[in-house]
């Protein structure tokens, strides 16, 4: 593969990864058990197996984070002295790097048992855009990228859109470490950060999408959710008649603050109207009224209906003839205070109430 004036060789299997995998098979096998180290190469990939399972404390999901120590320390030390094994004891990192640097699927230890360790290194196609992006970043830094940074970058690529929790679960690393790694990737321009707080997620950069001719997918991952989420909420409101913040959380799998912001945007756009307060608040689809003042009058009407015993002689009120009864005086005072709140003439407010059947002549 050519990159500018340089040519990058892409082998079927990275030589350093193969060497480390083979050395590990001999160094960490159980020599008290009869058996041999086996290497099998097929069209799908290469499998290296050795007798003896993982030593105590080591599992397939913590290989990259576990403290390095072996079953045969004397043999491992000899391998290090002659230059066949990593002196740091982190040969497992080289095995994973051998796949990550070429954009291939990760090595797989999932078929290991208590009596044997089996490593499968997939062959598969390479991701040339990923190779170029990683190579350019390593040239810019003048050093190799850390293994956890490569793992996080690969996780974002595979998941298309990923939160800190998604990446941590995929690469079996604690969230605090993943958060730092992802922010490092953002600063380097390899990934982009979208959203805020618990709703934050990460996608591959526009540079990667251009190299892979996936600009449409990039735009979809970046922008479509805001529109699609609002459409789904409106559909739910039309079907159910009302929608709460809990409904939005369940529908869109977002956090409560995100659900609140979605509902608030729809309310500000006049597509939904708020009914109730605090935790019991609900949002119903407003199919008829769009004018803000009319909607507020409707809300005041809802308040007024809490006093069903009041019957206002509207015609007398419109003509300015005062009533001396205590009930009429209280109603007039009530309407007067409401009219001041929305800066509307009392007669117009009275007419609005009458149209809704709340006041009777």
Buried (B, 14 or more C-beta within 10 A) or exposed (E): EEEEEEEBEEEBBBEBBBBBBBBBBBBBBBEEEEBEEEEEEEEEBBBBBBBBBBEEEBEBEEBBEBEBEBBBEEBBEEBBEEEBBBEEBEBBBBBBBBBBBBBBBBBBBEEBEEEBBBBBBBBBEBBBBBBBBBBBBEEEEEEEBEBBBBBBBBBBBEBBBBBBEBBBBBBBBEEEBBBBBBBBBBEBBBBBBBBEEEBEBBBBBBBBBEBBEBEEBBEBBBEEBEEEBBEBBBEBBEEEEBBBBEBBBEBBEBBEBBBBBBBEBBBEEEBBBBEEEEEEEBBBBBEEBEEEEEBBBBBBBEEBEEEEEBEBBBEEBBEEEEBEEEEBEEBBEBBEEBBEEBEBEBBBBBBBBBEEEBBEE
